[in-house]
Amino acid sequence: MDEIAEAVLDRLLYIDELPTGPPPLIYHYTDFNGFRGIIESHSIWATYCRSLNDSTELQYGEHIVRKLLLETMTDPVLQDHVARELDKLRGDLIPFVTCFCTKPNVLSMWREYAHRGGGYCLGFGSNGLRSLSTDAGTTTYLVKVVYGEPDATVKAAIDEIVKYVGRDPGTGWGYQLAHVLASKLKHESFKEEDEWRVIVHDAKYPAMHFRQGHDTIIPYVELRKTSVSGVADPRLPLLKVVCGPTLRNDDELRRAAKWMLKRYGYDNVVVQSSTIPYRL
């Protein structure tokens, strides 16, 4: 993307978040192996969108954006051209995401993502998450997910894309903008997750790793802290750890968690137990 396209992209991604921005802390639910892996490697995994638990998630956003784009255009020749370009680009762009929630004690999140309540909820400083990048230096974006039918902010973003495509229908940038916007839209049924996500909108092959899924191969990239002013401090902006509701609620568990954090350099992280009265 050129500088103009990047500026448009910033407006599209953050248009519904201003002026407040994300909460100071946002939370990532995981099991023990995920918790240990994150602090041991000083990295968070972003997973290929099309291999997430809800395989239709990206399709939903793409359908909404495509529909609005074509409805907003009045020139049928341009409509046909845009439809073809969107279809072509769909197979070329490689979006990866990692997900966060605004709340640390959502029972459905504990059940779904944190070993049925026996995992951990990691609270990260949102400002620090904005500086994460892949090993290949790909730009990332921390964005708020929009649920359900598109609101005025999404439609305003679509208008921006239509103007951009109309100025130069032959460029691929406008269509890339459309696909990035699609990756922040989700179905209304997921609204309880109140999600923010880090998007890697076009990951590069050298940054990719692969793990075994239940019935497929799952590509992912590792997001790490970008060095500032030459200071090599790899630690992630981890500020709080909440132990799951089905784990022991005692000092021994919290003490062991603090030892593990200190072992990997996270000395000042607050460790507490979930207040949800949930047991298996």
Order of alpha helices (4+ residues) and beta strands (2+ residues): alpha-beta-alpha-beta-alpha-alpha-beta-alpha-beta-alpha-beta-beta-beta-alpha-alpha-beta-beta-beta-beta-beta-alpha-beta
